[in-house]
Amino acid sequence: MKTAVSHAAWSPPADHLAHVYAQWPLDVVDASGVHLHTREGRRILDLYGGHAVAALGYSHPRLLAALEGQAHALIFQSNAVPLAVRARAATKLTKFAGLGLNTAFFISTGAEANENAMKLAFKITGRRKIVAVEGSFHGRTAAAGAVTWGAMQKWYGFPNAPFDVEFIPKGEFAAIPRVVGTDTAAVIVEPVQGVAGAVDLGRDFLAALRARCDEVCAQLIFDEVQCGMGRTGHPFAANMYGVTPDMITTAKALGAGFPCAALLMADHVASHLKVDDLGTTFGGGPMACALIEAVVDIIESEGLLENVRKLSQRMRDTCVVGPVTGVQGAGFLTGLRTRRPAKDVQRELLERDILTGTSADPHVVRILAPFVLDASHIDALRDSLASLAA
Ligand SMILES: Cc1ncc(COP(=O)(O)O)c(C=O)c1O
């Protein structure tokens, strides 16, 4: 029976925005290179990149040229119209990955990429259970939220999970055969967990998941929405570990600021697809595809993977100072482990004009730096950390 829903007295905020985010005390007006500029004239070194998105920093000339060129040529057409730029983006991206995941499906967000990956796993296996790893973050939608650790208790909001879900404690090898069985459609895992605090799950654990998925004919999905597209200093974490999943989802750095996402599939996965199985209006639009093509091109031609590897090593070698007791993660998905609450260290760094992030771990400051950083920026971080109370 329908009963009345009561509403508290409420007036909308002056800016008419839904206030669902805690926000930093920043009034950003524009940005260039790796710096944000505020209305009052501060120049802030951005080591967070809008949750790992601004991989090429700001105003990269080749990125802007791709954006402008495509906007003039053709701003939008859907997947009902074949486009050369879409085919070029898919070819470029699958070659960049180089993992034999030869087919791309483009969507607009990371959560949507994960939804589609899981949907395909259900279709292929005819099973109804997904296994995820404790600490995971896979997105806010019904399926992605259902496999996100802690979402049910915190913000899930839908009446039920849409399928069966079980979690494996990270690094607990013995749990793998117990939890992943012949009822499992897929295991979804972030090889380096982002929101959890830059937690590197390691080659052995990922290889064990791969082996078990092979044994029970389950699909292995790497969620590389945050750790992919060069962030580890390798095209994908899968390349870094030498463990190849059946599907990779990626987003964030993929468009370096233009909203887009991709699902990369092995041939044995893509062979199950027929017309109408998947769909989207905006995914694979020409603007997104022009940017994906440009991002891969820039990462490759400017040696940015090497830059990430070199500078993340410099961070590891030099930034264990002040309140930092250790460094975790991989590449520019770095966690600085702090003796004091990470939120305090983050606030103090921002007072010194360096923007960093936090994570689900209250003692990890998260660095999601742009790939175009140079050594002087790492040194600035080190000097600022060194000036803070231990
Ligand atoms: C690993 C991972 N997967 C999925 C998502 C969801 O991506 P989106 O916010 O684009 O839906 C995120 C976002 O932070 C993420 O970090």
The ligand as a Gaussian input file, in Angstrom:
#p B3LYP/6-31G(d) Opt

LIG

0 1
 C       38.403000       2.199000     -10.367000
 C       37.169000       2.967000     -10.708000
 N       36.166000       2.364000     -11.369000
 C       35.051000       3.020000     -11.731000
 C       34.877000       4.348000     -11.402000
 C       33.607000       5.051000     -11.808000
 O       33.878000       5.903000     -12.866000
 P       32.819000       7.054000     -13.240000
 O       32.810000       8.005000     -12.104000
 O       33.367000       7.637000     -14.517000
 O       31.520000       6.374000     -13.437000
 C       35.875000       5.015000     -10.701000
 C       35.711000       6.434000     -10.327000
 O       36.383000       6.955000      -9.473000
 C       37.050000       4.315000     -10.347000
 O       38.046000       4.905000      -9.664000

